[in-house]
Amino acid sequence: MTITARGGEPEPASAPPAPTPPAASPPRTAPATLPPPNRAERLLLPATFITSLGNGIQLVASAVLVFTTGQSALAVGWLFIAVSIPPALLSLWFGTVADRFDRRTLCLIADLVSAAAALVLPVWMLAGGDTGFIAYGTAFALSLLAALFMPASNALIKERVHPARVARFSAHYEMALQLGTLLAASIGGFLIHFVGTTPLFVFNGATFLASAAAMWALRRAPQQTETVEASTATDEVRGAPLARLGFLYAICSVMTMVSNTTLIVLVYEGFGRGAGVYGLVDALAGVGFCIAAALYTRVSGRFGEFRTAVVGGFACALFSFVFPIHLAALLIFIPPAAFLIGLSRVGMRSLLLAAVPERQAGRLFGAINAVGLGLAAGMTVLIAYIADTTHIRYGFYVLGAVCAVATALVAVTLRGKVNERLRR
């Protein structure tokens, strides 16, 4: 398969493109005037969900495997380090690659190679090999491929989705992304309890093949149209503090990724429960994310995108002080916490997609991914050390305090500087 430079035959349009709204008008239009979703929207969402589900299942099953064999929070922390190194080091470069070559082809290649890599671990386990080293190695390889897939798939949104539908699609995209991750933890938790980890690794390989099928059906990239060019020019003139907005989005990623890892330790070690309870916790979090995606347009329409995103991230960080109190507190408050972080992630993604020029979208999201994973890796090691030397509750306290303070400080520097059109 040859990767060609971006461009190619035009994609058959499901409906003629709607005119680009003027620069002085809000980019979000009334639902009745929105153009219908095109082929890209219909395929990117299931591909995102399937890929997120597969990656989540791999990480959860591997985390449970290394924790039950290593019996320490640091063992889980090192697994997270293994999956964080490739994106942290290479996401920015992969983002540049995604801005230069055909993004759909890059995603397709990443999915196919990931399917092959995912099957290495179950084959090794069935052969009776030592699972420790190969679990870390497989996680590292899949993370390397995900580092290519992430900026390319995010840039596909800017490339293929009509500008008037970006906010609505962003909410659906975030729901697909997070729901896949959280359902992976939920499904993984229950299935590990009943069938063990090996079948989950095989299922992970199948999810990558399904995602590759969706990318194949996406067809080649359309030629750049006058509408896209005008939208890009408008973005360049409008401008936005992309670095700080991207950092706020990275903080959301830190809270999500670190919490997904440390919740395993909290449930297993802090509360003395097993995979079934962990699956229930993540199922409840999935409910919160779904509600956030469904209500995002209404909430942000009342309070503004920037305010919704900042308040959601800050308030979610404060829930880290509540989760370790008792298992009942965790079960009760995980849905509203997920609702708040869901609002924050959707809001930040919408602001970034509205502001970044299309030709730079891959580099922007690659840089955000690198920063988020780098910070999350460091935070995971710190929390793992605190958990092993004291108690996991203190790790959650540190996570909540750091994320809340960082969100507040960056938001203060952005007050009054985010373009009114981006805020609505």
N, C-alpha and C positions, 0 to 999 in steps of 0.2 A: 504494500500500500504506500502510495507516494503522497507526501504532504505538499500541497501547492500553496502558493501565496494566496492571501484572502481575496475573495471575489469568485465569480463564476456565473453559471446560468441563473437567470432570475427564478425565484420560487413562485409557483402558481399562487396567486393571491386568492384568498377566500372572499375578499370584498375589497373594493377600491379604497386606497388609503384616505383617511380624513385629513383635511387641511390642518397644518400646524397652528395651534393657538397663538395669538400675538403675545409678544414678550411681556406686556403689561398685565396679561390675564393670568389667573391661576392655572397651572398645568393640568389640574384635575377638573374634569367636566362632569356634568350631570350624567348619571348612568344611562339615560335615554339617548344621549348624544354620543356616547362612546362607540367607536367602531367595534365590530364583532371580533372575538379572539381569532387569530390566524393559526396556521399549522404549528408554528413555533410554540405558541402558548399551550396548545393542546398536548404537545409532546414533551416540552421541557419540564412541566410539572410532574408527570409520572416518572420521567427519567431521574429527576432530582429526588423524588421520594424513594425510588427503588435503590438508588446509589446510597442515599443516607441510611436507609434500612440495612443495607449490606454492610456498610462501614460500621454502623452502630452494633450490629450483631457480632461482628468480628472483634470489636474492642471490648464489649461486655463479656463475651465468652473467654477471650484471652485474659481479661482482668480477673475473672473468677478462677480461671485455670492457674494463673501464677500466684494468686492470693491463697488458694487452697493448698498449693504445693509449697509456697515459700513462707506462708503464715506471717506476713508482715505488710504494713502499709507501704513501706519503702519499695517492696517488690512491685506493687501496683504503680507506685510513682515512677520506677524505672521503665515500666512498660509505656507509661505516658510520655516519658522522655524519648523513648524509641520512636513513637509515632509523631513526636513534635519536631524532631531534628530536621527531617527533610523539608517540611513546609517552611519552617523558620529560616532555613538557609537558602532555599531554592524558589520559594513562592514568587518573589519579586522578579527573578529571572524568567520563571515560567510565565509570569504575567506579560513580560515583554515578548516572549515567544507567541503567546496567545494574541497579541496585538499585531503580530507580523504574519502569522500563518492562519490557515482556515481553522476556526475554533471548533466547528462541528467535527472535523476530522481528528483533531487532537483529543476531544472527548471520547470519540469512538475508539481510538487506539488505547487510551487510558483504561477504558472499560474492558476491552478484550484482554489486555495484558493482566489486569487486576483479577479477572476470572481465573486465569491460569495460575497466578500467584496464590490465590485464595485456596486452591485445592492442594497446595503443597503440605500444609499443616495436617489436615485429616489423613492424607495418605501416609505421612510420617508417623502419626499416632497409631494408625492401624498396623503399621509395620513394627510397632513396638519400640520406636526410637524415643530418646529423651525429649520431653516436650518443652523444657525450659528454654534452651537456646533457639529452637526452631520457632517457638511462639513469638519471641522478640524479633527474630529475623523476618518472619512473615508480616508482622505488624509494621516493621520498618519499610518493607517493600511496598505494601499497600499504601502506606502513608506517602511514600515518594510519588506514587502514581496519582494519589488524591491531590497532591500539591500541584500537579499539572491540570487535573480536571477542574479544580475549584475556580481559578481565575478565568479559565476558558469558558466554563459554563456560566459564570456571572457576566462575562463580557457578551455572551450570546444574548442575554436579556437586553442589553443596551442596543445590540445589533439588530435583533429580530422583532422586539416588542414595540408596538406603536407608542410614541411618547405620551399620548393621552391615556394609555392604559397602564403606565408604569406603576402608579401607586397601588392600583387594584391587584396587578400581577405580583407586585412585591409582597403584599400580604399573603397571597396564595402560595408564593414561592417559599416564604418563611415558614408557613404552616406545613408545607410538604417536607421541607428540610428538617424542621424540628420534630414533626410528627414521626418521620422516619426514624430519627435518632431515638426518640422516647419510646416508640413502639418496639424498636429493637431491644431496648433494655427490658421492656415489659414482657415481650414475647420470649426474649432470651432468658429472663429470670424464671419464667414458668417452665420453659422447655428444658432448661438445664436441670431443673428439679426432677423432671420425669424421664428424660432421655439422655442426659449428659451433654457434653460440649461438642463431641465429634460431628453429629448431624448438623449442628448449627454452622460449622465451618463449611460443610458441603453446600448448605443452603446459601451461604454468602456468595460462593462462586456463581450460583444460578442467578442471583440478583444482578450481578455485573453483566451477565449475558443479556438479561432483560433490558437493562439500561442501554446496552449497546444497540439492541434492536430498535429502541426508540430514537437513538441518535441517527441510526441509518435511515429511518423513515423521515427524519427531519429534512433531508435533501440538502443540496449544496446551498451556499450562502447566496442571497440575492445581491444583485448589483446595487451600489449605493444610489439612492434616489434623491431627488431634490428636497423631499421632505426631511430625510435624514440629515442632509447637508445643512438645511436651514436650522434644524433642531440643534445640530452640533455647534453651529455658529452662534446660536442664541446662548447655549451653555457657556461658550468661551467668553462671550461678552458679559453674561450675568455674573459668573464667578461665584465662588464660595470657599470658605476656609476648609478645604478638603482634608488637610492633615489632621486638624483637630476633630472634625466630624468622624474621620476614619479611626482616630484613637478612641473616641467614645464607642464606636461600633466594636472595636477590638476589646474594650473593657467588657462589653456584653458577652463576647465570645469567651473571655476569661471566666466570667461567672458561670456560664453554661458548661464549658468543658471541665473546669476544675470541680464543679459540683457533681457532674456525672461520675467522676472518678472517686471523689471522697465520700459520696453517698454510699458506695459499696462498703467502705470501711465503717461508716456510721451504722449501717444496718447490721452488718455481720459482727463487728466488734463492739460498737457502742451499745446496741440494743440486743445483741445476741440472737438475731434472727437470720433467716436464710434467703435463698434466691427468690422464693415466692413472694416474700414481703418486699424485696427490692423491686420485683416486677410490678407489684401493686403501686409502689411509690411513683415509679416512672409512668405508669398508666394514668395516675391522677395528674401528674405534671403534663402529660399529653392533652388531657382535657383542658387544662388552663391555657395551653398554647393555641388550641383550636378555637377557644372562645376569644382569645386576643385577636387572632386573624379575622374572625367573623365580625368583630365589633370595631376593628381598627379604624375603618373609614369614618364611622360615626363618632368615635372618641376623638380622633385627631381633627375632625371637622369642627368640634366644639372647642377644643383646647389648643389646637395648632400642632403640627407635626413635631417641631423641635421640643416644645414643652412636654408633649406626651412621651417622647423618647427619653428625655432627661429624667423626668419624674419617675417613669417606669423603671429605669435602670437603677436609680438611687434607692427607691423603695424596695426593690427586689433584694438589693445588697443587705438591707436591714433585716430581712427575714433569716439571714444566716445566723443571727443571734437567737432565733426562736427554734430552729430545727433541732438542735441537740438537746433541748429540754426533756423531751419525752417522745416516744414513738407516736403517741396520739397527736402531739403538736406537729410532728412532721407530716402525718397523714392529713391533718386539717389545713395546714398552711401551705403545703406544696402547690395546690392548684392556684391560689391567688398569686403566689410568687412567680409561677410560670406564666400566668396571665400578664403580669407587669413586665417581665423580661421579654415576653413576646411582643408587647406593644413597643418596647424600646428597640428591639432588633428590626422590626418592620419599619418603624419610623426612621431609624438611621439609614437603613438600606434604601428607602425611598428618597431621602434627602441626597444621598450619594449618587444614586442613579440619575436623579434629575439634574445634578450639577456637573458630573464628569463628562468630558467630551468622549464620544464613542471610540475614537482611536486610542484613548488612554485608559479605557475601562479595565482591560486585563491587568495593566501595571498597578492601577489603584487597588483593585481587590486582591491582587497578589501581595502587595505591600501590607495591606490590612491583615491578611491571613498570616503573613510572616510575623508581624508584630504581636498579634493576638496569641499565636501558638508559642512564641518565645516567652511572652509574659506568663502564659498559662503553665508552661513547663517549669519555670522558676517558682511559681506559686505552688505548684503541685509538690515539688521537692521540699519546699519550706513547710507546707502543711503535713506532708508525710513525716518529716522529722519531728514536728511538734506532736503529731499523733503517737509516734513510737516512743517518745520520751515523756509525754504527759498524758493527754487524752485528746481524742478526735474533736471534742467540743471546742477546744482552744484553737484548733485549726480553722474551724468554721468562723470563730470570732475574728481571727486575723483576715480571712477572706472577705468577710462582710465589711470590716473597717477599711481595708485597703481600697476595695472597689467603690465604696460609698464616698470616701474622701477624694479619690481620683476623679470620679464622675462629677462631683460638686465643683472641684477646682477648674476642670476643663470647661464645664458649662458656664461658669462665671466669666471666663475669658471670652466666651462666645456671645454673651448677652448683648443684644443690640447689633451684632455683627453678621448674623445669619440673614441672608437676603430674604426680604418679605415674601417674595414669590415662593421660595422654598418652604417657608413656614406656613404658607397659605395666607 
